[in-house]
Amino acid sequence: MIAKKRFATPFIFWIIAGTVIPLISIAYYGFTSREGGFTFSNIMAMFQHDHLQALGLSLLLAFISTVICLALAFPMAMVLRESKYGKQGFLIFVIILPMWMNFLLRTMAWQVLLERQGVINSLFAAIGLPRQEMMNTPGAIVLGMVYDFLPFMILPIYNTVSKIDNHLIEASYDLGASKFKTYTKVIIPLAVPGIVSGITMVFIPALTTFVISNMLGGGKINLIGNIIEQEFTVNSNWYLGSGLSLVMMVFIIASMLLLQKFDKTGGQNLI
């Protein structure tokens, strides 16, 4: 048994070096002033107007992106579930294929599509429609989030619905339930664990992203992730950046705890 525990040593070292030490560093800087004294000012800075505005916009765009991803992912997961094995594998391959491409390249591709002289506006001009200002808008950021994070919603939901016993669905129909009621009373409750996992995997990176908003927002739309990134890289203010990061960690932990409560009720309310 002791010999087997030794195999965990590299993992423990990795967790300490890559997670514990950075968290301790962030906590230290977050509660330290530039003069080296203890302070809460870096934490309370989140309540400044600009930071609250950025946080509110981040929460809003992350929520919208998550809802859109869920609306697109659940039907796709059901299509995958009902597909034949060979076709199923091909569809899964198509879904994960974009994830093999570099994240920055995928986001840059949307710049080419959305800019004023881009592909979409060229198509509009070709059919006589006016060119639209799509870049540097919240809509462009949401579109980028949905595109980049949609696979992280589809795969957990598919993994859950694929394990639902067909006999439960058939029993629902045999008992006279409509298709809508079967979905709301049988399939969706059983799919809650996958839905919760998908929401977590989409909402949290969407809330903290700064690359997508930098590239598709053109630096004109500041999310809280952009402000934190600027404090570290542009202003070299690790103290304020760390304080804001700690507040964001609280938001993330709270959202995960809330989602876990929904997960615990999954599959309980069946016919």
RODO-2510 file (C-alpha; in nm, 4 decimals, decimal comma):
residues 271
     n   res          X          Y          Z
     1     m     0,0000     0,0000     0,0000
     2     i     0,2820     0,2411     0,0889
     3     a     0,4552     0,1584    -0,2398
     4     k     0,1371     0,2405    -0,4313
     5     k     0,1029     0,5743    -0,2534
     6     r     0,4458     0,6706    -0,3821
     7     f     0,3054     0,6788    -0,7346
     8     a     0,0928     0,9760    -0,6246
     9     t     0,4032     1,1800    -0,5379
    10     p     0,4414     1,3443    -0,8830
    11     f     0,0732     1,4402    -0,8789
    12     i     0,0991     1,5854    -0,5275
    13     f     0,4083     1,7814    -0,6314
    14     w     0,2251     1,9082    -0,9399
    15     i    -0,0764     2,0216    -0,7332
    16     i     0,1478     2,2010    -0,4827
    17     a     0,3578     2,3734    -0,7503
    18     g     0,0746     2,4540    -0,9913
    19     t    -0,2184     2,5221    -0,7586
    20     v    -0,1334     2,5645    -0,3907
    21     i     0,1669     2,7958    -0,4280
    22     p    -0,0027     3,0252    -0,6862
    23     l    -0,3131     3,0482    -0,4651
    24     i    -0,1025     3,1400    -0,1630
    25     s     0,0776     3,4032    -0,3726
    26     i    -0,2510     3,5514    -0,4941
    27     a    -0,3842     3,5586    -0,1371
    28     y    -0,0655     3,7279    -0,0133
    29     y    -0,0692     4,0006    -0,2796
    30     g    -0,4474     4,0430    -0,2492
    31     f    -0,4249     4,1368     0,1181
    32     t    -0,1025     4,3389     0,0895
    33     s    -0,0611     4,7048    -0,0030
    34     r     0,2163     4,8428    -0,2214
    35     e     0,3854     4,9569     0,0993
    36     g     0,3869     4,5990     0,2301
    37     g     0,1183     4,6359     0,4959
    38     f    -0,2013     4,4361     0,5443
    39     t    -0,5063     4,5842     0,3700
    40     f    -0,8591     4,5091     0,2474
    41     s    -0,8449     4,7868    -0,0122
    42     n    -0,7574     4,5492    -0,2970
    43     i    -1,0660     4,3418    -0,2169
    44     m    -1,2946     4,6427    -0,1709
    45     a    -1,1761     4,7812    -0,5053
    46     m    -1,4237     4,5445    -0,6712
    47     f    -1,7003     4,7783    -0,5489
    48     q    -1,5661     5,0706    -0,7495
    49     h    -1,8016     5,1768    -1,0277
    50     d    -1,5807     5,0687    -1,3201
    51     h    -1,5108     4,7296    -1,1654
    52     l    -1,8743     4,6663    -1,0738
    53     q    -1,9794     4,7632    -1,4254
    54     a    -1,7268     4,5223    -1,5752
    55     l    -1,8338     4,2468    -1,3353
    56     g    -2,2021     4,3003    -1,4149
    57     l    -2,1352     4,2876    -1,7895
    58     s    -1,9214     3,9759    -1,7442
    59     l    -2,1985     3,8014    -1,5509
    60     l    -2,4573     3,9023    -1,8092
    61     l    -2,2578     3,7888    -2,1138
    62     a    -2,1499     3,4675    -1,9401
    63     f    -2,5141     3,3934    -1,8504
    64     i    -2,6360     3,4624    -2,2052
    65     s    -2,3588     3,2489    -2,3543
    66     t    -2,4357     2,9629    -2,1142
    67     v    -2,8090     2,9719    -2,1933
    68     i    -2,7408     2,9714    -2,5682
    69     c    -2,4931     2,6856    -2,5337
    70     l    -2,7454     2,4857    -2,3305
    71     a    -3,0229     2,5528    -2,5827
    72     l    -2,7996     2,4305    -2,8659
    73     a    -2,6275     2,1476    -2,6796
    74     f    -2,9234     1,9541    -2,5400
    75     p    -3,0926     1,8882    -2,8765
    76     m    -2,7528     1,8033    -3,0261
    77     a    -2,6840     1,5591    -2,7420
    78     m    -3,0195     1,3910    -2,8061
    79     v    -2,9430     1,3681    -3,1788
    80     l    -2,6125     1,2025    -3,0933
    81     r    -2,7902     0,9630    -2,8578
    82     e    -3,0371     0,8550    -3,1267
    83     s    -2,7747     0,8271    -3,4026
    84     k    -2,6376     0,4956    -3,5175
    85     y    -2,2979     0,4022    -3,3808
    86     g    -2,0955     0,4853    -3,6953
    87     k    -2,2717     0,8159    -3,7547
    88     q    -2,2503     0,8917    -3,3839
    89     g    -1,8720     0,8637    -3,3861
    90     f    -1,8495     1,0903    -3,6906
    91     l    -2,0700     1,3575    -3,5310
    92     i    -1,8665     1,3516    -3,2103
    93     f    -1,5512     1,3877    -3,4195
    94     v    -1,7004     1,6932    -3,5949
    95     i    -1,7872     1,8483    -3,2582
    96     i    -1,4415     1,8053    -3,1052
    97     l    -1,2511     1,8826    -3,4278
    98     p    -1,2439     2,2629    -3,3691
    99     m    -1,0994     2,1988    -3,0218
   100     w    -0,7845     2,0609    -3,1870
   101     m    -0,7170     2,4047    -3,3332
   102     n    -0,5398     2,6684    -3,1275
   103     f    -0,7826     2,8778    -2,9196
   104     l    -0,6394     3,2063    -3,0489
   105     l    -0,6648     3,0952    -3,4117
   106     r    -1,0292     3,0002    -3,3672
   107     t    -1,1044     3,3419    -3,2206
   108     m    -0,9061     3,5194    -3,4920
   109     a    -1,1132     3,3360    -3,7519
   110     w    -1,4213     3,5152    -3,6200
   111     q    -1,2421     3,8474    -3,6621
   112     v    -1,2064     3,7677    -4,0314
   113     l    -1,5742     3,6754    -4,0513
   114     l    -1,7184     3,9658    -3,8528
   115     e    -1,5071     4,2684    -3,9464
   116     r    -1,6598     4,5361    -4,1700
   117     q    -1,4760     4,4109    -4,4784
   118     g    -1,5068     4,0511    -4,3661
   119     v    -1,6749     3,7489    -4,5163
   120     i    -2,0229     3,7995    -4,3645
   121     n    -2,0431     4,1671    -4,4596
   122     s    -1,9196     4,0819    -4,8086
   123     l    -2,2099     3,8383    -4,8417
   124     f    -2,4495     4,1074    -4,7195
   125     a    -2,3120     4,3517    -4,9775
   126     a    -2,3410     4,0892    -5,2520
   127     i    -2,7166     4,0501    -5,1915
   128     g    -2,7761     4,4230    -5,1542
   129     l    -2,7898     4,4501    -4,7755
   130     p    -2,5975     4,7216    -4,5859
   131     r    -2,2796     4,6265    -4,4061
   132     q    -2,3220     4,5753    -4,0323
   133     e    -2,0953     4,6773    -3,7453
   134     m    -2,0516     4,3366    -3,5812
   135     m    -1,7009     4,3679    -3,4397
   136     n    -1,6340     4,5384    -3,1060
   137     t    -1,9847     4,4618    -2,9777
   138     p    -2,1177     4,2479    -2,6899
   139     g    -2,2864     4,0307    -2,9520
   140     a    -1,9522     3,9454    -3,1100
   141     i    -1,8125     3,8481    -2,7689
   142     v    -2,1127     3,6246    -2,6967
   143     l    -2,0759     3,4641    -3,0387
   144     g    -1,7094     3,3923    -2,9700
   145     m    -1,7900     3,2461    -2,6282
   146     v    -2,0618     3,0205    -2,7683
   147     y    -1,8384     2,8980    -3,0480
   148     d    -1,5411     2,8290    -2,8223
   149     f    -1,7271     2,6741    -2,5288
   150     l    -2,0177     2,4902    -2,6962
   151     p    -1,8342     2,1530    -2,7131
   152     f    -1,7850     2,1702    -2,3358
   153     m    -2,1633     2,1791    -2,2988
   154     i    -2,2450     1,9129    -2,5567
   155     l    -2,0081     1,6392    -2,4409
   156     p    -2,1107     1,6187    -2,0696
   157     i    -2,4804     1,6249    -2,1601
   158     y    -2,4314     1,3597    -2,4279
   159     n    -2,2334     1,1463    -2,1852
   160     t    -2,5298     1,1576    -1,9444
   161     v    -2,8218     1,1126    -2,1855
   162     s    -2,6445     0,8262    -2,3634
   163     k    -2,6649     0,6281    -2,0381
   164     i    -3,0421     0,6753    -1,9909
   165     d    -3,2159     0,3393    -2,0077
   166     n    -3,4506     0,3248    -2,3068
   167     h    -3,6936     0,1213    -2,0976
   168     l    -3,7619     0,4277    -1,8811
   169     i    -3,8563     0,6328    -2,1860
   170     e    -4,0700     0,3510    -2,3273
   171     a    -4,2428     0,3113    -1,9900
   172     s    -4,3237     0,6815    -1,9903
   173     y    -4,4921     0,6537    -2,3302
   174     d    -4,6735     0,3353    -2,2236
   175     l    -4,8165     0,5203    -1,9235
   176     g    -4,9650     0,7787    -2,1584
   177     a    -4,7100     1,0580    -2,1200
   178     s    -4,6660     1,2899    -2,4148
   179     k    -4,3284     1,3527    -2,5723
   180     f    -4,3048     1,6892    -2,3955
   181     k    -4,3882     1,5364    -2,0572
   182     t    -4,1410     1,2532    -2,1148
   183     y    -3,8686     1,5097    -2,1741
   184     t    -3,9599     1,7257    -1,8746
   185     k    -4,0303     1,4422    -1,6278
   186     v    -3,7873     1,1700    -1,7344
   187     i    -3,5097     1,2729    -1,9719
   188     i    -3,4221     1,6181    -1,8364
   189     p    -3,4204     1,5133    -1,4653
   190     l    -3,1926     1,2218    -1,5502
   191     a    -2,9706     1,4532    -1,7564
   192     v    -2,9241     1,7055    -1,4709
   193     p    -2,5715     1,5848    -1,3775
   194     g    -2,4541     1,6394    -1,7363
   195     i    -2,6335     1,9732    -1,7591
   196     v    -2,4725     2,0913    -1,4352
   197     s    -2,1283     1,9817    -1,5551
   198     g    -2,1818     2,1580    -1,8877
   199     i    -2,3006     2,4803    -1,7242
   200     t    -1,9979     2,4776    -1,4942
   201     m    -1,7575     2,4181    -1,7830
   202     v    -1,9093     2,7017    -1,9874
   203     f    -2,0131     2,9658    -1,7341
   204     i    -1,6863     2,9813    -1,5383
   205     p    -1,4471     3,0284    -1,8357
   206     a    -1,6979     3,2663    -1,9977
   207     l    -1,7076     3,4727    -1,6770
   208     t    -1,3301     3,5007    -1,6495
   209     t    -1,2299     3,5224    -2,0165
   210     f    -1,0274     3,8148    -2,1469
   211     v    -0,8872     3,6821    -2,4756
   212     i    -1,2236     3,6667    -2,6530
   213     s    -1,3282     4,0126    -2,5349
   214     n    -0,9861     4,1544    -2,6295
   215     m    -1,0005     4,0156    -2,9827
   216     l    -1,3707     4,0467    -3,0659
   217     g    -1,4383     4,3483    -2,8445
   218     g    -1,1390     4,5368    -2,9774
   219     g    -1,0429     4,6525    -2,6278
   220     k    -1,3551     4,8731    -2,6229
   221     i    -1,5581     4,6390    -2,4017
   222     n    -1,3942     4,5649    -2,0705
   223     l    -1,5002     4,2547    -1,8828
   224     i    -1,3707     4,1830    -1,5352
   225     g    -1,1179     3,9394    -1,6841
   226     n    -0,9753     4,2204    -1,8979
   227     i    -0,9368     4,4480    -1,5967
   228     i    -0,7574     4,1799    -1,3954
   229     e    -0,5301     4,0969    -1,6900
   230     q    -0,4467     4,4660    -1,7385
   231     e    -0,3587     4,5092    -1,3707
   232     f    -0,1068     4,2254    -1,3954
   233     t     0,0421     4,2921    -1,7402
   234     v    -0,0039     4,6643    -1,8143
   235     n    -0,0148     4,8381    -1,4765
   236     s     0,2114     4,5848    -1,3000
   237     n    -0,0200     4,6131    -1,0006
   238     w    -0,0201     4,2569    -0,8725
   239     y    -0,1810     4,3728    -0,5484
   240     l    -0,5006     4,5039    -0,7060
   241     g    -0,5071     4,2275    -0,9660
   242     s    -0,4788     3,9646    -0,6936
   243     g    -0,7514     4,1303    -0,4849
   244     l    -0,9928     4,1305    -0,7776
   245     s    -0,8962     3,7709    -0,8553
   246     l    -0,9841     3,6649    -0,5003
   247     v    -1,3290     3,8207    -0,5336
   248     m    -1,3788     3,6354    -0,8616
   249     m    -1,2781     3,3118    -0,6903
   250     v    -1,5595     3,3690    -0,4418
   251     f    -1,8064     3,4122    -0,7293
   252     i    -1,6807     3,0941    -0,8949
   253     i    -1,6928     2,8865    -0,5755
   254     a    -2,0431     3,0175    -0,4965
   255     s    -2,1691     2,9308    -0,8446
   256     m    -2,0208     2,5809    -0,8212
   257     l    -2,1837     2,5207    -0,4799
   258     l    -2,5166     2,6422    -0,6166
   259     l    -2,4917     2,4119    -0,9167
   260     q    -2,4029     2,1162    -0,6943
   261     k    -2,7326     2,1635    -0,5092
   262     f    -2,9184     2,1230    -0,8379
   263     d    -2,7040     1,8196    -0,9199
   264     k    -2,8065     1,6456    -0,5959
   265     t    -3,1724     1,6619    -0,7022
   266     g    -3,1027     1,5158    -1,0458
   267     g    -3,3039     1,2088    -1,1323
   268     q    -3,5264     1,2325    -0,8224
   269     n    -3,8432     1,3721    -0,9766
   270     l    -3,9453     1,1003    -1,2172
   271     i    -4,2923     0,9824    -1,3082
***
